[in-house]
Amino acid sequence: LEDNTILTDKLKKVQQENEELKARMDKHMELSRQLSTEQAVLQESLEKESKVNKRLSMENEELLWKLHNGDLCSPRKLSPSSPSVPLQSPRNSGNFSSPTVSPR
């Protein structure tokens, strides 16, 4: 009878530990689901930003090529997201010599 009581107490203790472990496992699974969802959102955001960066890099390369080849005056179709900003102001479009300084 005494062995039976000891075994019953051990069984209750093990069942309680088992329930606690199940609860911890459920919390971990929920956290894992949340992190997976967040990771998917972040991955999608990263892919969008990568596409934008690639497009901007290509536009930059094109503009540098045109600058080095003297092709900045030719008309270019601007994408709807590209701002229509002139690359050179009229007062800076001449030669690059420094202004003359009059002697005093």
C-alpha positions as CSV (number, residue, x, y, z in Angstrom):
1,L,0.0,0.0,0.0
2,E,2.9,2.3,0.8
3,D,4.6,1.6,-2.5
4,N,1.3,2.3,-4.3
5,T,1.0,5.7,-2.5
6,I,4.6,6.6,-3.5
7,L,4.0,5.5,-7.1
8,T,0.8,7.5,-7.2
9,D,2.6,10.6,-6.0
10,K,5.3,10.1,-8.6
11,L,2.7,9.6,-11.3
12,K,1.0,12.9,-10.3
13,K,4.3,14.7,-10.3
14,V,5.3,13.3,-13.8
15,Q,1.8,14.2,-15.2
16,Q,2.1,17.7,-13.9
17,E,5.6,18.1,-15.5
18,N,4.1,16.7,-18.7
19,E,1.3,19.3,-18.7
20,E,3.9,22.1,-18.0
21,L,6.0,20.8,-20.9
22,K,3.0,20.7,-23.2
23,A,2.1,24.3,-22.3
24,R,5.7,25.4,-22.9
25,M,5.7,23.6,-26.3
26,D,2.4,25.3,-27.2
27,K,3.9,28.7,-26.4
28,H,7.0,27.9,-28.5
29,M,4.9,26.7,-31.4
30,E,2.9,30.0,-31.3
31,L,6.0,32.0,-31.1
32,S,7.5,30.0,-34.0
33,R,4.3,30.8,-36.1
34,Q,4.5,34.5,-35.3
35,L,8.2,34.6,-36.2
36,S,7.6,32.7,-39.5
37,T,4.9,35.2,-40.4
38,E,7.1,38.1,-39.6
39,Q,10.0,36.6,-41.5
40,A,7.8,36.2,-44.6
41,V,6.7,39.8,-44.4
42,L,10.3,41.0,-44.0
43,Q,11.4,38.8,-46.9
44,E,8.8,40.3,-49.1
45,S,9.8,43.8,-48.1
46,L,13.5,43.0,-48.7
47,E,12.6,41.7,-52.2
48,K,10.7,44.9,-53.0
49,E,13.6,47.1,-51.8
50,S,16.1,45.0,-53.7
51,K,14.0,45.6,-56.9
52,V,13.9,49.3,-56.3
53,N,17.6,49.4,-55.6
54,K,18.4,47.5,-58.7
55,R,16.2,49.8,-60.8
56,L,17.9,52.9,-59.3
57,S,21.3,51.4,-59.8
58,M,20.5,50.8,-63.5
59,E,19.2,54.3,-63.9
60,N,22.3,55.6,-62.2
61,E,24.5,53.6,-64.6
62,E,22.6,54.9,-67.6
63,L,22.9,58.5,-66.4
64,L,26.6,58.1,-65.8
65,W,27.1,56.5,-69.2
66,K,25.2,59.4,-70.8
67,L,27.2,61.9,-68.8
68,H,30.5,60.3,-70.0
69,N,29.3,60.1,-73.6
70,G,27.8,63.5,-73.8
71,D,24.3,62.2,-74.3
72,L,22.5,64.1,-71.5
73,C,20.7,66.4,-73.9
74,S,18.8,63.6,-75.7
75,P,15.2,63.1,-74.8
76,R,14.5,60.2,-72.4
77,K,11.3,58.6,-71.4
78,L,11.0,59.0,-67.6
79,S,9.3,56.3,-65.7
80,P,6.2,57.5,-63.7
81,S,8.1,57.1,-60.5
82,S,11.2,59.1,-61.7
83,P,11.2,62.7,-60.7
84,S,11.5,65.3,-63.5
85,V,14.5,67.2,-62.1
86,P,17.1,68.7,-64.5
87,L,20.6,67.4,-64.0
88,Q,22.3,70.7,-64.7
89,S,21.3,74.2,-63.9
90,P,21.8,76.7,-66.8
91,R,24.4,78.7,-64.9
92,N,26.5,75.7,-64.3
93,S,26.2,74.3,-67.9
94,G,29.1,76.3,-69.3
95,N,32.7,75.4,-69.0
96,F,34.2,74.7,-65.6
97,S,36.8,77.5,-65.5
98,S,37.0,79.5,-62.3
99,P,35.7,83.0,-62.3
100,T,38.2,85.8,-63.0
101,V,39.2,87.9,-60.0
102,S,39.9,91.5,-60.6
103,P,43.1,92.8,-59.0
104,R,42.8,95.5,-56.3
